[in-house]
Amino acid sequence: MAKSGMTLNQNDLKRLSRNIDDAVNDSMKDTYKFYKKKTPVRSGNARNKTKYSKRTDSYKINSNYDYAGRLDEGWSKQAPKGFTDPSFDYLEDQITKNFRNI
């Protein structure tokens, strides 16, 4: 009778962990570009104040201006569906794509 199995060592786990972190980071960077592109432009203030940051344990896209909520609720004709919900959908697609490559 043939035996089969799988061995996973510490180096494999470290490589897998790095690959997962890279996939999430790449997904968030791509989503940041998408999010920023979906942000309406009038004076450029909204896009200029939209930032991406990566900390040790989190990734964040921040719209740091007072009227971000109004724009995201569809106040602008340029983004009638806002930009957060479409960006979450885009992020799901990016994560699926990037995790397939692991």
Summary of the structure (lengths in Angstrom):
residues: 102
radius of gyration: 18.7
end to end distance: 32.1
largest distance: 72.4
contacts: 237
relative contact order: 0.17
helix: 54%
strand: 10%
